[in-house]
C-alpha cells in the first residue's frame, strides 16, 4: 500500500494506485505493425548512412568496445550484413521491428497508468506519428536501439514500482544489454534513483531487488567497462568533443530545451506536457513521481554538459502514456475538440513522414528544406558517387604501386571498405579507425580524402588533386565537394604521423 508520504509499503497493487484496464491488443498491435511495415517499405530508398557504413567495418573488428561506443550495434550490423547478404533492407529490419515495439510499449505504459483502450491507442498513436521515431528508426543506429531500451526500462520500472520483487531483475537485464549499446541508460537509472530519493517511494530502496537488478546490469556491462578502463576511457574524451560541437547532430546548449518541443510534434506537446504534470502532481500516479523528477534532472544535466537534444527522447513514451487519458477525456467532451486532436495526429504524421523518412526522391532533395531540418537525410545520399571518385583516383596511379586510402572521417573510410573491396581496408584517424592502425610500410601512394592540401604537403613530397566528390543531385551534404588527392614521397613516417591524425567526435 502507499502511505501518506508516498512510500510503497506492500508488493501488490497499493491503495490509490490506478487499476489496470483491459489492453487494446488489436489496436496496439496494428499500430506497431503499420509503423514497422512503413519503415521497411522505405528502407531501401536513398542509401547507407555514414554510421551504418562505419558499423559494418567495426563489426568485422570484434571487440568489447570501440573508441566511441560499446560493441552491440556494430556486431549486430556485421551479423545482419552476413545474414542478409549485404541487403540494406535486411540491415534495417531490426530497426523497423524495434520501432514497432516502442509504439506497443507506449500503449502498455498508458495501461499501467490506468488508461482505458482509447487512451492506450492515443498514447501509442502519438508515439507512432512522432518525429523522433522515424528519424532514428529508418536506419540502424545506436539511437534506434537506445530508444527501445529506454522505453523498455521505463515500462519495467513502472511495473516494478507497482509490484516490487523480481521485476527489478528484468530491469537489470534490459539496462545491462542497453549499456552494451550506449552509456545513456546509466543516466536514466541514476536520474530515476534521484527521483525516488526526492519523491518516493523510498521504501523500494530497502528491498534487495532493485540492488540485485543494478548488480545484474553491472555484470552485463562489465566487459565494456573493463575495455574502457584498459583504453583510458575514450568515451569521456568523445563526450567532450560532442559537447564542443564535433558531431553533425551536435547543437548549442541553448537549443536543447526548445528542441524538446519538436521531438514528438509541436502539435502534440500538450499530450506529453500533461503527462509530466500528472506524474508530478496527480496523487493517483504518486508512486511514479520519480519519472517527473528524472525528466527535469536529465534535462538540466544534458543541457549543462552539451548533450544532444535527442538524448531525452526515451522518456517521451512515459510522458505520452501518462498524458493520454486526460487529453482524450478533454477531446471527447466536444466534437470540435475531437476533430482538433485528430487533425493534430494526422498533420503530425504527414510532417514527420515527409521530413524524417526518405519519401522525396533523392534528386529533388536539394530543392527542399529537408536536409536543413533532418541532417541525417543528407548523409544517406551520394556514397556510390563518392566511391566512384575514389576509384577514379586509383586509376591515375600505376597498378604496380602499393596504394592505401586515407580518409578524413569514418563515413568516408566505411564507404571505401563497403563499396571498393579492391581498396580495402581504408585507413582513418577518426574514432575506432585510428585504433586499427596506419597503412602498412611499403605504401608508395596514398589516396587522401577530405584533407587540406597544406596538411598533406607537410607529410608528403608530392600532392596532386585527383578529383572532387559530386553526388550528382546538387545536395550540400558533408561530402559534397570533398577533395580527393593522390600523395606520394612520404616525408613523415607513419609512427610519427599516426598520433597526429587521431580524432574523436
C-alpha positions in Angstrom: 0.0 0.0 0.0 1.0 3.7 -0.3 1.3 5.7 2.9 0.9 9.4 3.3 4.5 10.1 2.2 4.1 8.2 -1.0 6.1 5.3 0.2 5.4 1.8 -1.1 4.6 -0.4 1.8 3.5 -3.6 0.0 4.1 -5.6 -3.0 0.7 -5.7 -4.6 -1.5 -3.1 -6.2 -1.5 -0.4 -3.4 -4.3 1.7 -2.2 -4.7 4.7 -4.5 -2.9 3.1 -7.5 -5.0 3.1 -10.7 -6.4 -0.2 -11.7 -5.2 -1.7 -15.0 -7.8 -1.6 -17.7 -8.2 -4.2 -20.5 -5.4 -4.0 -23.0 -6.2 -2.8 -26.6 -4.1 -5.5 -28.0 -5.6 -5.5 -31.5 -5.2 -1.7 -32.0 -1.7 -1.5 -30.4 -0.5 -4.5 -32.4 -2.0 -2.9 -35.6 -0.3 0.4 -34.9 3.1 -1.3 -34.2 2.7 -3.3 -37.3 1.9 -0.4 -39.5 4.9 1.5 -38.2 7.2 -1.5 -38.9 5.8 -2.1 -42.4 6.1 1.6 -43.3 9.7 1.7 -42.2 10.5 -1.4 -44.2 8.7 -0.1 -47.3 11.1 2.9 -47.5 14.2 1.2 -46.0 15.8 0.7 -49.4 15.5 4.3 -50.6 18.5 6.6 -50.7 21.4 4.5 -49.3 23.5 3.7 -46.3 24.0 6.2 -43.6 27.7 7.0 -42.8 27.2 5.4 -39.3 25.9 2.2 -40.9 29.0 2.0 -43.1 31.1 2.5 -40.1 29.3 -0.1 -38.1 29.8 -2.7 -40.9 33.6 -2.3 -40.6 33.6 -2.0 -36.8 31.6 -5.2 -36.5 34.2 -7.0 -38.6 36.8 -6.0 -36.0 35.1 -7.6 -32.9 36.0 -6.1 -29.6 34.4 -5.5 -26.2 34.3 -1.8 -27.0 35.3 0.9 -29.5 36.6 4.4 -29.0 33.1 5.9 -29.5 30.7 3.2 -28.4 30.1 -0.2 -26.8 30.0 -3.2 -29.2 26.4 -4.2 -29.5 25.3 -2.2 -32.6 28.5 -2.8 -34.7 28.4 -6.5 -34.0 24.6 -6.6 -34.9 25.3 -4.7 -38.1 28.0 -7.1 -39.2 25.8 -10.2 -38.3 22.9 -8.7 -40.3 25.1 -7.9 -43.3 26.2 -11.6 -43.4 22.7 -13.0 -42.7 21.0 -10.9 -45.4 23.9 -11.0 -47.9 24.6 -7.3 -47.9 20.9 -6.2 -48.2 20.2 -2.7 -46.9 16.6 -3.6 -46.1 17.8 -6.6 -44.2 20.3 -4.4 -42.2 17.4 -2.1 -41.2 14.8 -4.9 -40.5 15.5 -4.9 -36.7 15.2 -1.1 -36.6 11.7 -1.3 -38.0 10.7 -4.0 -35.5 12.2 -2.0 -32.6 10.2 1.0 -33.6 7.0 -1.1 -33.6 7.9 -2.3 -30.1 8.4 1.2 -28.9 4.8 2.0 -30.1 3.4 -1.1 -28.4 5.2 -0.4 -25.1 3.9 3.2 -25.1 0.4 1.8 -25.1 1.2 -0.7 -22.4 2.7 2.1 -20.3 -0.6 4.0 -20.6 -2.4 0.9 -19.3 -0.1 0.8 -16.3 -1.2 4.4 -15.5 -4.9 3.3 -15.6 -5.7 4.3 -19.2 -8.5 2.6 -21.0 -8.3 1.3 -24.5 -8.9 4.6 -26.2 -6.1 6.4 -24.2 -3.8 3.5 -24.8 -4.4 3.9 -28.5 -3.9 7.6 -28.3 -0.6 7.2 -26.4 0.7 4.6 -28.9 -0.6 6.7 -31.9 1.2 9.8 -30.6 4.5 7.9 -30.5 3.8 6.4 -33.9 3.4 9.8 -35.6 6.2 11.5 -33.6 9.2 13.0 -35.4 11.8 11.2 -33.4 10.6 7.6 -34.0 11.0 7.6 -37.8 14.2 9.6 -37.9 16.1 7.2 -35.6 14.3 4.0 -36.9 14.5 4.1 -40.6 18.2 3.1 -40.3 20.3 1.1 -37.9 21.9 3.2 -35.3 22.8 3.1 -31.6 19.9 5.6 -31.1 17.4 3.1 -32.6 18.4 0.5 -30.0 18.7 3.2 -27.3 15.1 4.4 -27.8 13.7 0.9 -27.3 16.0 0.3 -24.3 14.8 3.4 -22.5 11.2 2.6 -23.3 11.5 -0.9 -22.1 13.4 0.1 -18.9 10.6 2.7 -18.2 7.9 0.1 -18.6 9.6 -2.4 -16.4 10.4 0.3 -13.7 6.8 1.4 -13.8 5.7 -2.2 -13.2 8.4 -2.7 -10.5 7.3 0.3 -8.6 3.8 -1.1 -8.6 4.7 -4.7 -7.8 8.3 -4.8 -6.5 10.1 -8.2 -6.5 11.9 -9.9 -9.3 10.7 -7.4 -12.0 13.8 -5.5 -10.9 15.9 -8.3 -12.4 14.3 -7.7 -15.8 15.2 -4.0 -15.4 18.8 -5.1 -14.8 18.9 -7.4 -17.9 17.5 -4.7 -20.2 19.7 -2.0 -18.7 22.8 -4.2 -18.9 22.1 -5.1 -22.5 21.4 -1.4 -23.3 24.7 -0.4 -21.8 26.4 -2.6 -24.3 24.9 -0.2 -26.9 25.2 3.2 -25.3 26.1 4.5 -21.9 23.0 6.7 -21.7 20.8 4.1 -19.8 23.1 4.7 -16.8 22.0 8.3 -16.8 18.3 7.2 -16.9 18.8 4.8 -13.9 20.8 7.5 -12.0 18.0 10.1 -12.6 15.3 7.6 -11.6 17.3 6.9 -8.4 17.4 10.6 -7.7 13.7 10.8 -8.4 12.9 8.0 -5.9 15.0 9.7 -3.2 13.3 13.0 -3.8 9.7 12.0 -4.5 9.5 8.4 -3.4 8.6 5.7 -2.9 11.8 5.4 -0.9 10.7 2.2 0.7 11.5 0.4 -2.5 15.2 1.1 -1.9 15.0 -1.0 1.3 14.3 -4.1 -0.8 17.2 -6.1 -2.1 15.6 -6.5 -5.6 16.5 -3.1 -7.1 20.1 -3.5 -6.0 20.2 -7.0 -7.4 18.9 -5.6 -10.7 21.7 -3.0 -10.6 24.3 -5.6 -9.9 23.0 -7.7 -12.8 23.2 -4.7 -15.1 26.8 -4.1 -14.0 27.8 -7.7 -14.6 26.4 -7.5 -18.2 28.1 -4.1 -18.7 31.4 -5.3 -17.2 33.2 -6.4 -20.4 32.8 -3.0 -21.9 33.7 -1.2 -18.7 36.9 -3.2 -18.5 37.7 -2.4 -22.1 37.1 1.3 -21.4 39.4 1.3 -18.4 42.1 -0.5 -20.3 41.9 2.1 -23.0 41.8 5.2 -20.9 38.0 5.8 -21.1 37.9 7.3 -24.6 34.2 7.9 -24.4 34.9 10.7 -21.8 37.0 12.4 -24.4 34.4 11.7 -27.1 31.6 13.3 -24.9 33.7 16.4 -24.5 34.2 16.6 -28.3 30.5 16.2 -28.9 29.7 18.9 -26.4 32.2 21.1 -28.3 30.2 20.6 -31.5 32.3 18.0 -33.3 29.3 15.8 -34.3 27.0 16.6 -37.2 24.0 16.3 -34.9 25.5 18.5 -32.1 23.6 21.6 -31.2 24.4 24.6 -29.0 23.4 24.1 -25.3 20.7 26.8 -25.6 18.9 24.8 -28.3 18.4 21.7 -26.0 15.2 22.7 -24.3 13.4 24.4 -27.3 14.3 21.2 -29.3 12.2 19.2 -27.0 9.1 20.8 -28.5 9.6 19.2 -31.8 10.9 15.7 -30.8 7.4 14.4 -30.7 5.5 17.1 -32.6 4.7 20.7 -31.8 1.0 19.8 -32.1 1.3 17.0 -29.6 3.2 18.9 -26.9 0.0 19.2 -24.8 -0.1 15.4 -24.5 3.3 14.8 -23.1 3.3 18.1 -21.1 0.1 16.9 -19.4 1.8 13.6 -18.8 4.7 15.2 -17.0 2.2 17.3 -14.9 0.2 14.2 -14.0 3.3 12.3 -12.9 4.5 15.3 -10.9 1.2 16.3 -9.3 -1.6 13.7 -9.6 -2.0 11.7 -6.4 -3.2 8.7 -8.3 0.3 8.5 -10.0 2.3 9.4 -6.9 4.2 6.1 -6.9 5.7 7.0 -10.3 6.6 10.6 -9.5 10.3 9.7 -9.9 9.8 9.9 -13.6 8.8 13.6 -13.5 11.9 14.3 -11.3 14.1 12.3 -13.6 12.9 14.2 -16.7 14.0 17.5 -15.0 17.3 16.1 -13.7 18.2 14.8 -17.2 17.1 18.0 -19.0 19.4 20.0 -16.7 22.3 17.5 -16.9 22.2 17.2 -20.7 21.9 21.0 -21.2 24.8 21.7 -18.8 27.1 19.1 -20.4 26.3 19.8 -24.0 24.3 16.7 -24.7 22.4 16.2 -27.9 18.7 17.2 -27.8 17.5 13.7 -28.7 19.2 12.3 -25.5 15.8 12.8 -23.7 13.8 11.1 -26.4 13.5 7.8 -24.5 11.3 9.5 -21.8 8.6 10.7 -24.1 6.8 7.3 -24.3 6.3 7.6 -20.5 5.1 11.2 -20.7 2.7 10.4 -23.6 1.4 7.4 -21.8 0.6 9.5 -18.6 -1.0 12.3 -20.6 -3.1 10.4 -23.0 -6.1 9.7 -20.7 -6.8 13.3 -19.7 -6.3 14.6 -23.2 -8.6 12.0 -24.6 -11.2 12.9 -22.0 -10.9 16.6 -22.9 -11.2 15.8 -26.6 -14.3 13.6 -26.1 -16.2 16.4 -24.3 -16.7 18.4 -27.5 -16.9 17.4 -31.2 -14.6 20.2 -32.2 -12.0 19.1 -29.6 -12.1 15.5 -31.1 -11.6 17.0 -34.5 -8.7 19.1 -33.3 -7.0 16.1 -31.7 -7.5 14.0 -34.8 -6.1 16.8 -37.0 -3.1 17.1 -34.8 -2.3 13.4 -35.2 -2.8 13.4 -38.9 -0.7 16.5 -39.5 2.0 15.2 -37.2 2.1 12.0 -39.3 2.3 13.9 -42.5 5.0 16.3 -41.5 7.1 13.6 -39.7 6.9 11.2 -42.7 7.9 13.8 -45.3 10.7 15.3 -43.2 12.1 12.2 -41.5 11.6 9.4 -44.0 13.2 9.0 -47.4 10.0 9.8 -49.3 11.1 12.7 -51.5 13.2 11.5 -54.5 16.9 11.9 -53.8 17.3 14.1 -56.9 14.8 16.6 -55.5 16.1 16.8 -52.0 18.3 19.8 -52.8 15.2 21.9 -53.7 13.6 21.2 -50.3 14.4 22.3 -46.7 14.5 18.6 -45.6 18.3 18.3 -45.1 18.4 21.6 -43.2 15.9 20.1 -40.8 16.9 16.4 -40.9 20.7 16.3 -41.1 20.8 12.5 -41.4 18.8 12.5 -44.6 21.8 14.1 -46.4 24.2 11.6 -45.0 22.4 8.7 -46.9 22.9 10.2 -50.3 25.9 10.1 -52.6 28.1 7.4 -51.3 28.3 5.5 -54.6 29.3 8.7 -56.4 31.8 9.3 -53.6 33.5 5.9 -54.0 33.4 6.3 -57.8 35.6 9.4 -57.4 38.0 7.5 -55.2 38.1 4.6 -57.7 38.8 7.1 -60.5 41.7 8.5 -58.4 43.1 4.9 -58.1 43.3 4.6 -61.9 45.7 7.6 -62.1 48.3 5.5 -60.1 50.2 2.7 -61.8 49.0 -0.7 -60.9 52.5 -1.6 -59.7 52.3 0.9 -56.9 51.1 -0.1 -53.5 48.1 2.2 -52.7 46.2 3.0 -49.5 43.2 5.1 -48.9 43.5 7.6 -46.1 40.1 9.1 -45.2 39.3 12.2 -43.0 36.3 10.6 -41.3 34.8 7.2 -40.6 32.0 7.6 -43.1 34.4 8.0 -46.0 36.5 5.1 -44.8 33.4 2.9 -44.3 32.2 3.7 -47.8 35.5 2.6 -49.3 35.5 -0.6 -47.2 32.0 -1.4 -48.3 31.9 -0.4 -52.0 35.6 -0.8 -53.0 36.8 -4.2 -51.8 39.8 -3.8 -54.1 41.0 -0.9 -51.9 40.0 -2.4 -48.6 40.9 -1.7 -45.8 40.7 2.0 -45.7 42.5 4.0 -43.0 41.5 6.9 -40.9 42.4 8.6 -37.7 38.7 9.1 -36.8 37.3 7.2 -33.8 37.8 3.5 -33.9 39.5 3.6 -37.3 42.6 5.1 -35.6 42.8 2.1 -33.3 43.1 -0.2 -36.3 46.3 1.3 -37.3 48.0 3.2 -40.1 48.7 2.0 -43.7 51.4 -0.7 -44.0 55.0 0.1 -44.5 55.8 0.0 -48.2 52.8 2.0 -49.2 54.0 4.1 -52.2 50.9 6.2 -52.9 48.1 7.4 -50.7 44.6 8.4 -51.9 43.8 11.1 -49.3 40.2 12.0 -48.9 38.9 15.2 -47.3 42.2 16.7 -46.2 43.5 20.2 -46.8 46.4 20.5 -49.3 48.6 22.3 -46.8 48.3 19.4 -44.4 49.2 16.8 -47.0 52.2 18.9 -48.2 53.7 18.8 -44.7 53.5 15.0 -44.8 54.2 14.1 -48.5 56.6 15.4 -51.1 54.1 15.3 -54.0 50.4 16.0 -53.7 48.1 16.2 -56.7 44.4 16.8 -56.9 42.7 13.8 -58.5 39.1 15.0 -58.2 36.2 16.4 -56.1 33.2 14.5 -54.9 29.9 15.3 -56.7 26.8 13.5 -55.6 25.1 14.3 -58.9 22.0 15.8 -57.3 23.4 19.1 -56.1 22.9 18.2 -52.5 25.0 20.1 -49.9 25.9 17.3 -47.5 29.1 16.6 -45.6 30.9 15.0 -48.6 29.8 17.3 -51.4 32.9 18.9 -52.9 35.3 16.9 -50.9 38.8 16.9 -52.5 40.4 13.6 -53.3 44.2 13.7 -53.6 47.0 11.4 -54.6 50.0 11.8 -52.3 53.5 10.3 -52.8 57.0 10.6 -51.4 56.1 10.4 -47.7 58.1 12.8 -45.6 56.9 11.7 -42.1 56.9 8.1 -41.1 53.6 6.6 -40.0 54.8 6.0 -36.5 55.2 9.8 -36.1 52.2 10.8 -38.3 49.6 8.5 -36.9 49.3 10.0 -33.4 48.7 13.4 -35.1 45.7 12.0 -37.0 43.7 10.7 -34.1 40.4 12.5 -33.8 37.3 11.7 -31.7 33.9 13.1 -32.5 
